[in-house]
Amino acid sequence: MIRYIIRRILAGILVLVAASFLTFFIFQLGPKFAHTSPALFYVGKIPPDQATLKLIEHRYGFDLPVWKQYLNWLHGIFFGRDLTDGTTAVHCSAPCLGYSFRENLPVTHMIRQALPIEISLAAGAALLWLVGGLTIGSISALKRGTLFDRSAMTMALTAVSLPIFFTGPILLLVFKYKLQLLPNTNFATLTSDPAQWFKSLILPWCALAFIYAALYARLTRANMLETMSEDYIRTARAKGLSRRRVVVRHGLRAAITPIVTIFGLDLGQLVGNAVITETVFNLHGLGLISVTAINQQDLPVNLGVTLVATFAVVTANLIVDIAYGVVDPRVSYS
């Protein structure tokens, strides 16, 4: 088990390095294919003259080979860098993911400000859709063909079909403006004001979890129906085990193995999937920051957010691989 975890961690590091190099390579060569200089993405809002632009290219090392630029970028992550747009010089301390001269802020600082929002949104929504999806799917499988089963699956199909940019404004209209149950939805951190933190995130949680819970309910129902017809389930029943123990310990535990896989992937990819939710509810998370950076052509921010998102996906996959042995005893590590 320990050796397997070490191998998976090393493999994850290699994937992270390869993804970071590929992302860096695309971002650095992309402007060249557009017949422009990558230094333009590192300067302020006023374009410099040609002589200043050449000087910035030399200071940033854009005249070096891409692999040398990548090593300099990695050096900044571990040891920090001195950056300049030609007029303003700043020191970006480690871990330095770049500096946004359009926002006059280090990319690391911008990501640190957005991470509490992103983590809060992801954790709350994931808990809702996982518990709700597993519960509804399991009950539907056990009550197959009943009114509850048909109603739940119909609602799940409807929920999957409704996009967040539809359900989000509906939730705001009903609970904030009509019923006025949540008049003030400005975000507050959990440590500073837990009540305001909960009020500001309950609607985004519901909007984001609505689609995922419906999908998980349908997958759980299908897996439970297949699992409950296995021979070892009939053996457990023949031994006189209680219905609850057969369903929870033997049936559900084996049925959620595929759910664990997609849960890890969905949680790791939530940075991109939460963009619409953050936009609708005015939450300045990583998704909204990345969209703003794309519109402003803020290359350092795009590169930093992409690296953080890659790290989240790699970490989620590592946790999923380790969790297999805990969830399903049939899985063995060698």
Phi and psi in degrees as a GROMACS rama.xvg file:
@    title "Ramachandran Plot"
@    xaxis  label "Phi"
@    yaxis  label "Psi"
@TYPE xy
-64.6411  -43.1452  ILE-2
-64.6093  -35.7695  ARG-3
-64.4869  -43.9624  TYR-4
-62.6697  -40.8662  ILE-5
-63.3937  -42.4108  ILE-6
-63.1263  -41.0771  ARG-7
-67.4852  -37.1566  ARG-8
-64.9637  -44.1742  ILE-9
-63.1272  -41.4249  LEU-10
-64.0686  -38.5756  ALA-11
-64.2036  -38.8286  GLY-12
-63.7212  -42.6736  ILE-13
-62.7452  -41.6446  LEU-14
-63.2892  -41.2457  VAL-15
-64.4865  -41.8708  LEU-16
-64.8285  -45.2433  VAL-17
-63.4494  -42.287  ALA-18
-66.9603  -38.6875  ALA-19
-66.0403  -39.7113  SER-20
-67.0626  -42.552  PHE-21
-63.5223  -42.9789  LEU-22
-63.9958  -44.6598  THR-23
-61.902  -41.8288  PHE-24
-62.1935  -44.652  PHE-25
-66.1617  -45.013  ILE-26
-66.8545  -33.4603  PHE-27
-80.0855  -35.1814  GLN-28
-88.7217  -18.6694  LEU-29
-55.6125  -49.8413  GLY-30
-59.8903  -32.5924  PRO-31
-67.0238  -37.0171  LYS-32
-66.7316  -26.083  PHE-33
-88.1129  9.09614  ALA-34
59.0904  43.8302  HIS-35
-137.295  172.226  THR-36
-96.434  135.631  SER-37
-64.5406  -17.7845  PRO-38
-66.0007  -22.8946  ALA-39
-64.2398  -24.5779  LEU-40
-81.8  -8.97013  PHE-41
-109.213  6.20112  TYR-42
-106.297  178.288  VAL-43
-75.5362  -164.176  GLY-44
-76.2343  -21.5841  LYS-45
-94.557  118.32  ILE-46
-63.733  138.145  PRO-47
-81.0448  168.931  PRO-48
-75.411  174.361  ASP-49
-63.935  -38.7933  GLN-50
-66.1503  -42.5548  ALA-51
-66.1766  -37.0661  THR-52
-63.7011  -41.4647  LEU-53
-63.6569  -38.1531  LYS-54
-65.0096  -40.9902  LEU-55
-65.56  -41.3589  ILE-56
-58.2869  -39.146  GLU-57
-70.9647  -39.6532  HIS-58
-65.9641  -37.9847  ARG-59
-82.4784  -11.9432  TYR-60
80.0643  22.1839  GLY-61
-69.9799  -12.5108  PHE-62
-87.2832  0.754343  ASP-63
-90.7558  163.959  LEU-64
-59.9845  155.384  PRO-65
-61.1632  -38.3173  VAL-66
-66.7093  -32.2856  TRP-67
-71.5833  -38.3291  LYS-68
-61.5296  -38.7821  GLN-69
-65.5389  -41.2154  TYR-70
-64.8769  -37.9695  LEU-71
-64.7033  -37.877  ASN-72
-65.9522  -41.9382  TRP-73
-64.0072  -37.9727  LEU-74
-59.8486  -38.6314  HIS-75
-65.6176  -34.8856  GLY-76
-65.1583  -40.5031  ILE-77
-91.3925  -28.3686  PHE-78
-127.884  -6.19705  PHE-79
89.0166  166.119  GLY-80
-147.414  157.03  ARG-81
-101.518  122.439  ASP-82
-121.143  152.011  LEU-83
-150.914  149.134  THR-84
-102.626  12.4173  ASP-85
104.292  -26.3154  GLY-86
-122.012  -32.54  THR-87
-117.365  129.286  THR-88
-111.225  132.736  ALA-89
-135.384  154.942  VAL-90
-105.41  121.968  HIS-91
-101.804  106.879  CYS-92
-75.1626  157.239  SER-93
-67.9628  142.952  ALA-94
-80.1624  119.033  PRO-95
-95.4508  111.511  CYS-96
-97.9938  14.0307  LEU-97
114.383  177.958  GLY-98
-135.968  131.326  TYR-99
-92.4386  103.358  SER-100
-75.8631  -12.2364  PHE-101
-77.6033  -33.6454  ARG-102
-102.944  -7.33674  GLU-103
55.964  43.8957  ASN-104
-143.489  146.981  LEU-105
-66.4983  144.088  PRO-106
-61.4235  -37.7921  VAL-107
-60.1027  -40.4013  THR-108
-64.6741  -41.2729  HIS-109
-65.0203  -39.8475  MET-110
-68.7192  -39.3683  ILE-111
-63.7593  -34.6261  ARG-112
-69.9033  -32.4626  GLN-113
-86.4017  -23.1291  ALA-114
-60.5876  -43.1329  LEU-115
-57.5767  -37.756  PRO-116
-67.7129  -45.3361  ILE-117
-64.58  -44.4909  GLU-118
-65.8666  -42.286  ILE-119
-63.1674  -44.4042  SER-120
-64.1466  -44.9785  LEU-121
-67.274  -45.0273  ALA-122
-65.1167  -47.5946  ALA-123
-65.3716  -46.2648  GLY-124
-65.1913  -40.5838  ALA-125
-62.7578  -40.68  ALA-126
-63.1802  -42.3219  LEU-127
-65.0702  -48.5587  LEU-128
-72.8322  -28.9036  TRP-129
-72.2689  -50.2423  LEU-130
-65.6607  -46.1677  VAL-131
-64.8071  -44.1693  GLY-132
-65.6926  -44.3943  GLY-133
-65.111  -41.136  LEU-134
-65.8827  -51.1169  THR-135
-66.0685  -40.7591  ILE-136
-65.2175  -39.7429  GLY-137
-67.0951  -44.3588  SER-138
-64.8444  -39.4392  ILE-139
-63.9892  -36.9831  SER-140
-67.9924  -40.1354  ALA-141
-72.7935  -26.6711  LEU-142
-111.694  46.9822  LYS-143
-59.7992  131.712  ARG-144
85.1414  -5.72052  GLY-145
-82.0355  175.972  THR-146
-63.6632  -38.0968  LEU-147
-62.4197  -44.3694  PHE-148
-61.2213  -48.7799  ASP-149
-65.6919  -40.4574  ARG-150
-67.4693  -43.2713  SER-151
-64.7262  -43.1377  ALA-152
-70.1309  -32.6215  MET-153
-66.0443  -43.8655  THR-154
-65.4088  -37.4509  MET-155
-64.4148  -41.9249  ALA-156
-64.2903  -38.8932  LEU-157
-66.1852  -42.1173  THR-158
-65.2112  -39.7047  ALA-159
-64.169  -30.6946  VAL-160
-80.9859  -15.6816  SER-161
-93.6329  121.291  LEU-162
-75.3814  161.724  PRO-163
-66.4763  -33.4256  ILE-164
-70.7226  -4.45839  PHE-165
-99.2732  -49.8529  PHE-166
-69.0011  -34.779  THR-167
-60.342  -55.8493  GLY-168
-60.6864  -32.934  PRO-169
-62.9788  -44.3628  ILE-170
-62.1922  -41.9215  LEU-171
-63.4423  -43.3354  LEU-172
-61.5371  -43.4046  LEU-173
-76.8138  -53.1454  VAL-174
-88.8497  -23.4612  PHE-175
-98.5756  -43.9323  LYS-176
-98.442  -38.8113  TYR-177
-82.4604  -60.7963  LYS-178
-80.4249  -20.2091  LEU-179
54.4416  39.5918  GLN-180
-79.7962  -26.0211  LEU-181
-130.853  70.8861  LEU-182
-68.6936  -32.8141  PRO-183
-113.879  109.362  ASN-184
-116.294  24.77  THR-185
-68.5374  137.99  ASN-186
-70.9668  139.24  PHE-187
-135.418  146.462  ALA-188
-69.9366  157.926  THR-189
-63.4748  -37.1297  LEU-190
-75.3692  -30.1261  THR-191
-83.5707  -42.1349  SER-192
-152.356  89.3635  ASP-193
-59.4029  -38.5835  PRO-194
-65.5906  -45.3343  ALA-195
-67.2886  -35.1526  GLN-196
-58.9056  -44.8789  TRP-197
-67.4157  -43.4781  PHE-198
-63.6486  -37.0071  LYS-199
-74.6749  -18.1803  SER-200
-113.706  -10.5088  LEU-201
-63.9925  -41.6239  ILE-202
-69.5248  -45.0901  LEU-203
-59.9167  -37.7763  PRO-204
-58.3981  -48.8324  TRP-205
-64.5706  -42.8617  CYS-206
-63.571  -41.795  ALA-207
-75.4421  -36.2285  LEU-208
-77.9877  -19.1763  ALA-209
-58.1708  -49.5286  PHE-210
-69.5004  -46.2566  ILE-211
-65.887  -40.8139  TYR-212
-61.6336  -39.0032  ALA-213
-64.6042  -42.7897  ALA-214
-64.8339  -42.9435  LEU-215
-67.6954  -33.5224  TYR-216
-63.7197  -43.4319  ALA-217
-67.524  -41.1465  ARG-218
-67.2145  -40.9307  LEU-219
-64.4778  -41.5824  THR-220
-60.9988  -46.2598  ARG-221
-64.0444  -42.5235  ALA-222
-67.8298  -38.8159  ASN-223
-66.6927  -40.4828  MET-224
-61.7277  -38.7607  LEU-225
-71.7753  -41.5706  GLU-226
-69.1939  -41.3356  THR-227
-68.2659  -10.0593  MET-228
-99.0967  5.19622  SER-229
-73.4118  159.939  GLU-230
-65.7393  -38.5554  ASP-231
-69.3199  -23.5201  TYR-232
-70.8929  -42.9797  ILE-233
-64.5758  -35.1411  ARG-234
-65.1423  -42.1427  THR-235
-62.7769  -38.6597  ALA-236
-67.9164  -38.221  ARG-237
-66.057  -28.9329  ALA-238
-74.5919  -7.34669  LYS-239
91.2236  15.7135  GLY-240
-67.3493  148.954  LEU-241
-64.8658  154.936  SER-242
-61.0035  -40.4666  ARG-243
-62.9153  -41.9976  ARG-244
-69.4415  -37.3864  ARG-245
-65.7078  -42.9503  VAL-246
-70.6858  -49.7338  VAL-247
-77.9729  -50.9139  VAL-248
-79.5212  -34.2643  ARG-249
-104.718  -44.3896  HIS-250
-78.3408  -58.2501  GLY-251
-65.821  -37.6362  LEU-252
-62.2044  -38.6392  ARG-253
-79.0301  -28.7646  ALA-254
-76.5293  -24.0734  ALA-255
-88.3225  0.577739  ILE-256
-57.7249  -48.1606  THR-257
-64.6592  -29.6453  PRO-258
-65.1979  -38.4356  ILE-259
-60.8722  -38.3741  VAL-260
-61.3817  -54.0546  THR-261
-71.9664  -26.2607  ILE-262
-64.6939  -43.6872  PHE-263
-63.0293  -41.68  GLY-264
-67.3183  -43.2523  LEU-265
-63.8427  -40.8533  ASP-266
-67.7382  -38.5656  LEU-267
-70.4339  -30.9618  GLY-268
-94.1508  11.4216  GLN-269
-67.7914  -19.1558  LEU-270
-58.6863  -44.9825  VAL-271
-77.7336  -37.0441  GLY-272
-73.1675  -19.9919  ASN-273
-91.497  4.65519  ALA-274
-59.9093  -48.5488  VAL-275
-65.6397  -40.8955  ILE-276
-61.3127  -45.0596  THR-277
-65.1812  -35.1846  GLU-278
-69.0345  -43.9307  THR-279
-65.1889  -41.8305  VAL-280
-99.4852  9.96009  PHE-281
55.9696  48.8339  ASN-282
-104.712  122.538  LEU-283
-88.1119  67.1499  HIS-284
-90.9264  -169.708  GLY-285
-64.4735  -35.423  LEU-286
-62.8974  -46.7948  GLY-287
-68.0475  -35.3583  LEU-288
-63.4555  -42.4353  ILE-289
-65.569  -39.4794  SER-290
-64.204  -43.7344  VAL-291
-62.3154  -40.5936  THR-292
-65.4489  -36.6273  ALA-293
-64.8358  -43.7039  ILE-294
-65.3185  -34.1295  ASN-295
-89.9704  -1.41775  GLN-296
55.405  45.1466  GLN-297
-91.923  87.7796  ASP-298
-61.2459  -44.6542  LEU-299
-59.1083  -37.0922  PRO-300
-68.3038  -43.8471  VAL-301
-58.7277  -42.4407  ASN-302
-66.2058  -42.2349  LEU-303
-66.7088  -43.7136  GLY-304
-65.5371  -38.3345  VAL-305
-63.1364  -40.3654  THR-306
-64.7225  -42.2186  LEU-307
-64.639  -41.1859  VAL-308
-65.0541  -39.0843  ALA-309
-63.2201  -42.3379  THR-310
-62.1892  -38.5643  PHE-311
-65.1859  -41.6785  ALA-312
-66.9404  -43.5232  VAL-313
-63.4946  -43.1506  VAL-314
-65.0876  -41.6557  THR-315
-62.2713  -41.1021  ALA-316
-65.5652  -37.54  ASN-317
-63.484  -43.5954  LEU-318
-65.1076  -38.7124  ILE-319
-63.899  -44.0097  VAL-320
-61.6309  -39.1559  ASP-321
-71.3669  -35.4872  ILE-322
-71.1336  -19.6854  ALA-323
-55.1088  -45.9293  TYR-324
-65.9824  -26.9503  GLY-325
-79.6787  -40.8101  VAL-326
-75.9389  -45.0014  VAL-327
-119.893  110.402  ASP-328
-66.4077  -13.6418  PRO-329
-73.1509  -16.3989  ARG-330
-84.7195  128.502  VAL-331
-122.862  146.883  SER-332
-104.952  135.442  TYR-333
